Amino acid sequence: MSILLVLSMANTLFNDGNIRTVSVIMDDNANLVDAPPYEPLTHGFIAGSDSGGKDLLHMVIHGAKFTIGIAFIIAVLRILFSMVFGAVLGVYFQKYIRWFEKIFDPITVIPLTLVAFMVLYRVMVYDGMGSPFSFWERAMFEIAILTFYAVPTLTIYQANELKKLHQEDFMEAALVLGGSKWHKLRVHILPHLKENLFIILMQQYIQVLVVLAHLGVLGIFFGGTFMDSDGKAYSVSYEWSGLIGDTYSRMVTYPWQPLVPIVFLGLTILSAQMMLNGFKEVMNNKPLYVKGGANPRNHLVKKNKSNIHG
């Protein structure tokens, strides 16, 4: 993922975001040799080309910064907002947590893809008349929708975790010693939650990638969907879900066109899942040193997610 991000940024910075395009291929006598779409491993196109002669691999590399970067930004924003709201709810308004669950739990039953499609369609899709919104206005709007829909659920989760931690013995000791709520949150609670943050972050990252893929198939491409006079949708950012939605109708005739972005998106999700599984395994087997009663020596115990979070 890091290599793709670097190459994608380099193409924007040093190549002005241009995509290699070959309209037709002719011999020395100006005779037509081949025309797009070009198949993979022909005429220098490793992954083939689209119907306009644009290099698919080049498009995938250019769009990597949007798919990988934007999904990560949305996941981070979800964590940050839920931590802030969850801290306030879990520390100062614990008795209202159940009310928040009753209000927001039914909302989460509605799939995010469906909600995002209905909200984003009128903003993201435009035709030859142009869009009243700029690319970054459309992008920021989509980021906001995909971020805040998940915040209530994550907020309730964080608040419940804080509520459980307040029942631990060390929290009672901090209370007896006169620690303020902010002191307990900063010194005692956040260090216990930080290990879960990476797990939640990767879970949200994977979820965002899946939602982007769903929206791409539905014709909602990140940054905007341009509709030509024939009703054909085009991605304006070369984001992977947009490339999938742009080409999936040609799965039978030109299968490499949708398969190339699908493979890259699938490998990205797979790598994120492998990172998540590896981190869980490390945390479940990581030893924790704690002081054991009157014995001044440290005793080695297994660190288990269940006994950390009650």
C-alpha positions in Angstrom: 0.0 0.0 0.0 2.8 2.4 0.8 4.5 1.9 -2.5 1.2 2.5 -4.3 0.7 5.7 -2.3 4.2 7.0 -3.2 3.8 6.2 -6.9 0.3 7.8 -6.9 1.6 11.0 -5.3 4.6 11.1 -7.6 2.3 10.8 -10.7 0.4 13.8 -9.4 3.4 15.9 -8.4 5.8 15.2 -11.3 3.5 14.1 -14.1 0.5 16.5 -13.4 -1.7 13.5 -13.0 -1.6 12.6 -16.7 -2.5 9.1 -17.7 -0.6 7.3 -20.5 -3.0 7.2 -23.5 -2.6 5.5 -26.9 -5.5 6.3 -29.2 -4.4 4.0 -32.1 -1.3 2.0 -33.0 0.0 2.3 -36.6 3.0 0.9 -38.4 5.6 2.9 -40.3 3.3 3.0 -43.4 0.5 4.6 -41.4 -1.5 1.4 -41.5 -3.8 0.7 -38.6 -2.3 -2.1 -36.4 -4.5 -2.1 -33.4 -7.1 0.1 -31.6 -8.3 0.3 -28.0 -9.1 -1.4 -25.8 -5.8 -3.1 -25.7 -5.5 -6.5 -24.0 -3.0 -7.0 -21.1 0.6 -7.6 -22.0 0.2 -6.1 -25.5 1.7 -2.9 -26.9 3.4 -2.2 -23.5 0.1 -2.3 -21.5 0.8 -4.6 -18.6 -2.8 -4.5 -17.3 -4.4 -3.6 -20.6 -6.3 -0.4 -21.4 -9.8 1.0 -21.3 -11.9 1.7 -24.4 -10.2 5.1 -24.7 -6.7 3.7 -24.8 -5.8 4.8 -21.2 -3.4 2.5 -19.4 -5.3 0.7 -16.7 -2.3 0.1 -14.5 -1.5 3.8 -14.7 -5.1 4.7 -13.8 -5.0 2.3 -10.8 -1.7 3.8 -9.6 -3.0 7.4 -10.0 -6.2 6.6 -8.1 -4.5 4.8 -5.2 -4.1 8.0 -3.2 -7.8 8.5 -3.2 -8.8 4.9 -2.4 -6.2 4.1 0.2 -5.8 7.7 1.6 -9.4 8.7 1.7 -10.5 5.4 3.3 -7.8 5.9 6.0 -8.8 9.5 6.6 -12.5 8.5 7.1 -11.5 5.7 9.5 -9.3 8.1 11.5 -12.0 10.7 11.7 -14.5 8.1 12.9 -12.2 7.1 15.7 -11.4 10.7 16.7 -15.0 11.9 16.8 -16.2 8.8 18.6 -13.4 9.1 21.2 -14.3 12.7 22.0 -18.1 12.0 22.2 -17.6 8.7 23.9 -15.3 10.2 26.5 -17.9 12.9 27.3 -20.7 10.4 27.4 -18.8 7.7 29.3 -17.3 10.0 31.9 -20.0 12.7 32.5 -23.3 11.2 31.3 -23.0 7.5 32.0 -26.7 7.2 33.0 -27.7 8.4 29.5 -25.8 5.7 27.6 -28.9 3.4 27.4 -31.0 6.2 26.0 -28.4 6.8 23.3 -28.4 3.1 22.5 -32.2 3.1 22.1 -32.1 6.1 19.8 -29.2 5.2 17.5 -29.3 1.4 17.5 -32.3 1.2 15.1 -30.6 3.7 12.8 -27.6 1.4 12.3 -29.9 -1.3 10.9 -30.1 0.7 7.7 -27.1 -0.2 5.5 -24.6 2.7 5.1 -24.4 2.0 1.3 -28.2 2.7 0.9 -28.1 5.9 3.0 -25.0 7.2 1.3 -26.5 6.5 -2.2 -29.7 8.4 -1.4 -27.8 11.4 0.1 -24.9 11.6 -2.3 -26.6 11.0 -5.6 -27.8 14.6 -6.3 -24.4 16.0 -5.3 -22.0 13.6 -6.9 -23.7 12.9 -10.3 -23.6 15.5 -13.0 -23.8 15.7 -16.8 -22.3 17.9 -19.5 -23.9 21.0 -18.0 -21.4 20.8 -15.2 -21.7 20.5 -11.4 -22.5 23.4 -9.1 -19.9 21.9 -6.7 -16.2 21.7 -7.2 -14.3 18.4 -6.9 -13.1 19.0 -3.4 -16.6 20.1 -2.2 -18.0 16.9 -3.5 -15.2 14.9 -1.9 -15.5 16.6 1.5 -19.3 16.1 1.5 -18.8 12.3 0.8 -16.2 12.1 3.5 -18.5 13.8 6.0 -21.4 11.4 5.2 -19.3 8.3 5.4 -17.7 9.5 8.6 -20.6 10.7 10.7 -23.0 7.8 10.0 -20.7 5.5 11.9 -19.9 7.9 14.8 -23.0 7.2 17.0 -22.3 3.5 17.1 -18.6 3.9 17.8 -19.4 6.6 20.4 -21.7 4.2 22.3 -19.1 1.5 22.1 -16.4 3.8 23.5 -18.7 5.0 26.2 -19.5 1.5 27.3 -15.8 0.7 27.5 -15.2 3.7 29.6 -18.1 2.7 31.9 -16.6 -0.8 32.4 -13.2 0.7 33.2 -14.8 2.9 35.9 -15.7 -0.2 37.7 -12.2 -1.5 38.0 -10.3 -1.4 41.3 -7.6 1.0 40.1 -10.3 3.5 39.2 -11.7 3.3 42.7 -8.2 3.9 44.0 -7.7 6.9 41.8 -11.0 8.3 43.1 -10.0 7.8 46.7 -6.7 9.6 46.0 -8.6 12.6 44.7 -8.1 12.2 41.0 -10.3 14.4 38.8 -12.4 13.0 36.0 -9.9 14.5 33.4 -7.0 13.0 35.3 -8.5 9.5 35.4 -9.4 9.8 31.7 -5.9 10.9 30.7 -3.8 8.8 33.0 -5.8 5.6 33.6 -8.4 5.2 30.9 -6.8 6.2 27.6 -3.7 3.9 28.1 -6.1 1.0 28.5 -8.1 1.9 25.3 -5.1 2.6 23.0 -4.6 -1.1 22.2 -8.2 -1.4 21.0 -7.9 1.7 18.8 -5.7 0.1 16.2 -8.1 -2.8 16.0 -11.1 -0.5 15.6 -9.2 1.6 13.1 -8.4 -1.3 10.8 -12.0 -2.6 11.1 -13.4 0.8 10.1 -10.8 1.1 7.2 -11.9 -2.2 5.8 -15.6 -1.2 6.1 -15.0 2.1 4.3 -13.3 0.3 1.4 -16.2 -2.1 1.1 -18.7 0.7 1.2 -16.8 2.6 -1.5 -16.8 -0.5 -3.7 -20.6 -0.8 -3.2 -21.1 2.9 -4.1 -18.9 2.4 -7.2 -21.1 -0.4 -8.5 -24.1 1.9 -7.9 -22.6 4.7 -9.9 -21.5 7.0 -7.1 -17.8 7.6 -7.7 -15.5 9.4 -5.2 -15.1 13.0 -6.3 -18.0 12.9 -8.7 -19.7 10.9 -11.5 -19.8 12.4 -14.9 -22.6 11.2 -17.1 -22.2 11.7 -20.9 -25.1 12.2 -23.3 -25.4 8.4 -23.7 -25.9 7.9 -20.0 -22.4 6.4 -19.5 -20.8 7.1 -16.2 -17.1 8.1 -15.8 -14.9 8.5 -12.8 -13.3 11.9 -12.5 -10.7 10.8 -10.0 -9.7 7.3 -11.1 -10.5 6.1 -7.6 -10.7 2.3 -7.6 -14.3 1.9 -6.8 -15.1 4.4 -9.6 -13.0 2.4 -12.0 -14.9 -0.7 -11.0 -18.3 1.0 -11.5 -17.1 2.5 -14.7 -16.1 -0.9 -16.2 -18.1 -3.7 -14.5 -20.7 -3.7 -17.3 -17.9 -4.8 -19.7 -17.0 -7.9 -17.5 -18.0 -10.2 -20.3 -16.5 -8.4 -23.3 -13.4 -6.9 -21.8 -13.0 -8.7 -18.4 -9.6 -7.2 -17.6 -11.0 -3.7 -17.3 -13.1 -4.3 -14.1 -10.8 -7.1 -12.8 -7.7 -5.0 -12.5 -9.2 -2.5 -10.0 -11.1 -5.3 -8.3 -7.8 -7.2 -7.7 -6.0 -4.1 -6.3 -9.0 -3.3 -4.0 -9.2 -6.9 -2.9 -5.5 -7.1 -2.2 -5.7 -3.9 -0.2 -8.5 -5.2 1.9 -6.7 -8.5 2.4 -3.5 -6.8 3.5 -5.5 -4.7 6.0 -7.2 -7.8 7.3 -3.9 -9.6 7.7 -2.5 -6.6 9.6 -5.5 -6.7 11.9 -5.3 -10.5 12.5 -1.5 -10.2 13.2 -2.1 -7.4 15.7 -4.8 -9.3 17.5 -2.5 -12.4 17.7 0.4 -10.3 19.1 -1.9 -8.6 21.7 -3.4 -11.9 22.8 0.1 -13.4 23.4 1.8 -10.3 24.7 3.0 -10.7 28.4 2.0 -8.1 30.9 4.1 -7.4 34.0 2.1 -6.5 37.1 3.1 -6.3 40.7 1.8 -9.2 42.8 0.6 -8.2 46.2 3.2 -8.1 49.0 5.8 -9.8 46.7 7.9 -7.0 45.3 8.9 -9.1 42.3 7.0 -8.8 39.0 4.9 -11.8 38.0 4.4 -12.7 34.4 0.8 -13.1 33.4 -0.9 -13.5 30.0 -2.4 -10.4 28.7 -5.9 -11.2 27.5 -8.4 -8.8 25.9 -11.2 -10.0 28.1 -9.4 -9.4 31.4 -8.3 -5.9 30.4 -11.7 -4.6 29.4 -13.7 -6.4 32.1 
